[in-house]
Amino acid sequence: MIYKPTFLNQNRPLNCCMIQSRTALEASITIRNGAFDGCDAYGYQYCKLNKAERNEETLKRIFSYADGKPIYVTNYRASESAGQSDEELFEDMTLMLDCGATLVDMMGDYFCRTEGELTMDRAAVEKQKEYIKLIHDRGGEVLMSSHVLKYTPAERVLEIAMEHQSRGADISKIVTAANSVEEELEALSIIAMLRKKLDIPFLFLCGGSHTQLVRTVGPALGCVMWLSVQRHDELSTKVQPLTRAITQIRDNFSWTQR
């Protein structure tokens, strides 16, 4: 088995700098700048990369700039990856795994697309388990994601997380929405609940108008990492905080007294 830099069993949450770039050059520049801003890991959103540069040589060159820090990769059904089958999306992610990535994002509705990204189709679930084993056998780790993108009560969030766990995921990622102070405070309590009840690491996030607390304080309550951006530009996710701002939070928090 090939051993890779890991997202698991860290002594504090990781500041993961997310990269959405159309070209390899733009990606490599963001990686270098993210390092100077203090990130611990990188998240590479492959669906943004132009088709002309989608090859092993380019990916190895991009990932080499990570300088040994763990790399999380996504390949969502959008942008340059729109129209691909889930099998094709997964094939691209295994290529990234071979080129140096560690953590692969498998959507919870892989092989049977559903609203909220969590299929309960038996055949699709069994296929997900097979693909998760394939990633593990190649020395990788699996984050299973469900982008619900609407207000979701704690009980339902826990059900989704337990499904991710039961399928063999190493990390559960769930994204809901908060559009009021009350919903954002409830989201913070959901993080505390997941920390108590889940046996695997998790990343709980919100979209919507009230998401700043969850995305900055969440890891202090139990989330495995922050998703940050080196800068806000045309492609970046605007609700993700700046990498350098998260570095200040990370470095001024006592992780031994949690």
SULTA-V298924 format. One record per residue. RES is the residue in three letters. SS is DSSP state (~ for helix, > for strand, _ for the rest). PHI is phi in whole degrees, -180 to 180 (* if undefined). Layout:
res = (RES & RES)
ss = (SS & SS)
phi = (PHI & PHI)
This chain:
res = (MET & ILE & TYR & LYS & PRO & THR & PHE & LEU & ASN & GLN & ASN & ARG & PRO & LEU & ASN & CYS & CYS & MET & ILE & GLN & SER & ARG & THR & ALA & LEU & GLU & ALA & SER & ILE & THR & ILE & ARG & ASN & GLY & ALA & PHE & ASP & GLY & CYS & ASP & ALA & TYR & GLY & TYR & GLN & TYR & CYS & LYS & LEU & ASN & LYS & ALA & GLU & ARG & ASN & GLU & GLU & THR & LEU & LYS & ARG & ILE & PHE & SER & TYR & ALA & ASP & GLY & LYS & PRO & ILE & TYR & VAL & THR & ASN & TYR & ARG & ALA & SER & GLU & SER & ALA & GLY & GLN & SER & ASP & GLU & GLU & LEU & PHE & GLU & ASP & MET & THR & LEU & MET & LEU & ASP & CYS & GLY & ALA & THR & LEU & VAL & ASP & MET & MET & GLY & ASP & TYR & PHE & CYS & ARG & THR & GLU & GLY & GLU & LEU & THR & MET & ASP & ARG & ALA & ALA & VAL & GLU & LYS & GLN & LYS & GLU & TYR & ILE & LYS & LEU & ILE & HIS & ASP & ARG & GLY & GLY & GLU & VAL & LEU & MET & SER & SER & HIS & VAL & LEU & LYS & TYR & THR & PRO & ALA & GLU & ARG & VAL & LEU & GLU & ILE & ALA & MET & GLU & HIS & GLN & SER & ARG & GLY & ALA & ASP & ILE & SER & LYS & ILE & VAL & THR & ALA & ALA & ASN & SER & VAL & GLU & GLU & GLU & LEU & GLU & ALA & LEU & SER & ILE & ILE & ALA & MET & LEU & ARG & LYS & LYS & LEU & ASP & ILE & PRO & PHE & LEU & PHE & LEU & CYS & GLY & GLY & SER & HIS & THR & GLN & LEU & VAL & ARG & THR & VAL & GLY & PRO & ALA & LEU & GLY & CYS & VAL & MET & TRP & LEU & SER & VAL & GLN & ARG & HIS & ASP & GLU & LEU & SER & THR & LYS & VAL & GLN & PRO & LEU & THR & ARG & ALA & ILE & THR & GLN & ILE & ARG & ASP & ASN & PHE & SER & TRP & THR & GLN & ARG)
ss = (_ & _ & _ & _ & _ & _ & _ & _ & _ & _ & _ & _ & _ & > & > & > & > & > & > & _ & _ & _ & _ & ~ & ~ & ~ & ~ & ~ & ~ & ~ & ~ & ~ & ~ & ~ & ~ & ~ & _ & _ & _ & _ & > & > & > & > & > & ~ & ~ & ~ & _ & _ & ~ & ~ & ~ & _ & _ & ~ & ~ & ~ & ~ & ~ & ~ & ~ & ~ & ~ & _ & _ & _ & _ & _ & _ & > & > & > & > & _ & _ & _ & _ & ~ & ~ & ~ & _ & _ & _ & _ & ~ & ~ & ~ & ~ & ~ & ~ & ~ & ~ & ~ & ~ & ~ & ~ & ~ & _ & _ & _ & _ & > & > & > & > & > & > & _ & _ & _ & _ & _ & _ & _ & _ & _ & > & _ & _ & _ & ~ & ~ & ~ & ~ & ~ & ~ & ~ & ~ & ~ & ~ & ~ & ~ & ~ & ~ & ~ & ~ & _ & _ & _ & > & > & > & > & > & > & > & _ & _ & _ & _ & _ & _ & ~ & ~ & ~ & ~ & ~ & ~ & ~ & ~ & ~ & ~ & ~ & ~ & ~ & _ & _ & _ & _ & > & > & > & > & > & > & > & _ & _ & _ & ~ & ~ & ~ & ~ & ~ & ~ & ~ & ~ & ~ & ~ & ~ & ~ & ~ & ~ & ~ & ~ & ~ & _ & _ & _ & > & > & > & > & > & > & > & _ & _ & _ & _ & ~ & ~ & ~ & ~ & ~ & ~ & ~ & ~ & ~ & ~ & _ & _ & _ & > & > & > & > & > & _ & _ & _ & _ & _ & _ & _ & _ & _ & _ & _ & _ & > & ~ & ~ & ~ & ~ & ~ & ~ & ~ & ~ & ~ & _ & _ & _ & ~ & ~ & ~ & _)
phi = (* & -87 & -95 & -119 & -56 & -108 & -95 & -103 & 58 & -85 & -86 & -159 & -61 & -92 & -88 & -100 & -83 & -86 & -122 & -126 & -139 & -80 & -127 & -64 & -62 & -62 & -64 & -66 & -64 & -64 & -61 & -63 & -67 & -62 & -63 & -68 & -86 & 96 & -70 & -102 & -157 & -129 & -121 & -106 & -95 & -62 & -62 & -84 & -71 & -63 & -63 & -65 & -106 & -86 & -156 & -62 & -60 & -66 & -64 & -61 & -67 & -60 & -71 & -63 & -72 & -69 & 56 & 89 & -79 & -66 & -122 & -105 & -123 & -123 & -149 & -77 & -82 & -153 & 51 & -72 & -97 & -60 & 92 & -78 & -73 & -63 & -62 & -70 & -59 & -67 & -60 & -64 & -71 & -67 & -62 & -63 & -61 & -67 & -91 & 131 & -72 & -112 & -107 & -105 & -91 & -105 & -65 & -69 & -114 & -53 & 76 & -164 & -64 & -140 & -64 & 84 & 57 & -149 & -80 & -114 & -65 & -62 & -65 & -65 & -63 & -64 & -68 & -59 & -62 & -64 & -70 & -63 & -62 & -61 & -64 & -62 & -65 & -98 & 83 & -98 & -124 & -122 & -103 & -100 & -117 & -133 & -93 & -74 & 62 & -152 & -55 & -139 & -67 & -56 & -61 & -72 & -59 & -64 & -60 & -64 & -61 & -65 & -65 & -57 & -62 & -68 & -87 & 103 & -66 & -86 & -138 & -102 & -120 & -131 & -121 & -109 & -151 & -134 & -126 & -159 & -59 & -63 & -69 & -69 & -65 & -64 & -62 & -64 & -69 & -65 & -60 & -63 & -65 & -63 & -60 & -80 & -103 & -96 & -94 & -119 & -61 & -147 & -133 & -111 & -133 & -130 & -99 & 98 & -82 & -125 & -132 & -63 & -63 & -61 & -81 & -109 & -94 & -48 & -65 & -69 & -96 & 151 & -66 & -73 & -163 & -96 & -105 & -121 & -128 & -69 & -157 & -94 & -140 & -58 & -97 & -68 & -81 & -69 & -81 & -80 & -72 & -70 & -56 & -67 & -70 & -67 & -58 & -64 & -66 & -58 & -81 & -118 & -130 & -86 & -80 & -85 & -115 & -74)
